[in-house]
Amino acid sequence: MAGEVVHFEIPYERPERAKKFYSEIFGWKLNDLPEMKYTLVSTGPVDEKGMLTRPGMINGGMMLRKAPVKSPVVTISVDNIEKTFEMIEARGGKTLIKRQQVGDMGWSAYAKDSEGNVIGLWQTNPNHKM
């Protein structure tokens, strides 16, 4: 559904320190994806496909701090990333990283809002089999 917050990202300087912090304090389950230099974060109980089983919860990711993700980012679901970029730019925002493929699940992108905050965009591939 477009407009929903569907993901978050937390950048880190020292991977092991950050992973230990979040897993020990909040009980988050972490799954490293070395080929993507990314760590998937499960914030609560998940089913066999890795999807959260409690409504209202979201999962996220962690990665090395670098532009444009220098502070935590929320990712918002959109129907069409390119059209969303047009609306963002027409209202004072800016495209930071154009649409990029994420496996067969969909596409991600980054923008800057009218206040200078970095936001993530997510477009689900309608042909993805869950």
Backbone hydrogen bonds, N-H to C=O, Kabsch-Sander energy under -0.5 kcal/mol:
donor,donor_aa,acceptor,acceptor_aa,energy
3,G,77,S,-3.7
4,E,1,M,-1.3
6,V,4,E,-0.6
6,V,75,T,-2.6
7,H,75,T,-1.1
8,F,59,N,-0.7
9,E,73,V,-2.3
10,I,61,G,-2.3
12,Y,63,M,-2.2
18,A,14,R,-2.4
19,K,15,P,-2.9
20,K,16,E,-2.2
21,F,17,R,-2.3
22,Y,18,A,-2.4
23,S,19,K,-2.3
24,E,20,K,-2.5
25,I,21,F,-2.2
26,F,22,Y,-1.6
27,G,23,S,-0.9
28,W,22,Y,-1.2
29,K,42,S,-2.2
31,N,40,L,-2.3
33,L,38,Y,-3.4
36,M,33,L,-1.7
37,K,33,L,-0.8
37,K,34,P,-0.6
38,Y,33,L,-1.4
39,T,62,M,-2.3
40,L,31,N,-2.8
41,V,60,G,-2.9
42,S,29,K,-2.9
43,T,41,V,-0.6
47,D,51,M,-2.6
50,G,47,D,-2.0
53,T,45,P,-2.5
57,M,54,R,-1.4
60,G,41,V,-2.1
61,G,8,F,-1.7
62,M,39,T,-2.1
63,M,10,I,-1.3
65,R,12,Y,-2.8
66,K,69,V,-1.4
69,V,66,K,-1.1
70,K,68,P,-1.5
73,V,9,E,-2.2
75,T,7,H,-3.0
76,I,120,G,-2.6
77,S,4,E,-2.8
78,V,122,W,-3.0
84,T,80,N,-2.1
85,F,81,I,-2.6
86,E,82,E,-1.8
87,M,83,K,-1.9
88,I,84,T,-2.7
89,E,85,F,-2.8
90,A,86,E,-1.9
91,R,87,M,-0.9
91,R,88,I,-0.8
92,G,89,E,-1.2
93,G,88,I,-3.0
94,K,112,K,-2.2
96,L,110,Y,-2.4
97,I,110,Y,-1.8
100,Q,108,S,-2.5
102,V,106,G,-2.8
105,M,102,V,-1.5
106,G,102,V,-1.1
107,W,123,Q,-2.6
108,S,100,Q,-2.4
109,A,121,L,-1.5
110,Y,97,I,-2.2
111,A,119,I,-2.5
112,K,94,K,-3.0
113,D,117,N,-3.0
116,G,113,D,-1.6
119,I,111,A,-2.7
120,G,74,V,-2.8
121,L,109,A,-2.7
122,W,76,I,-2.2
123,Q,107,W,-2.5
125,N,105,M,-2.8
128,H,125,N,-1.9
130,M,128,H,-0.7
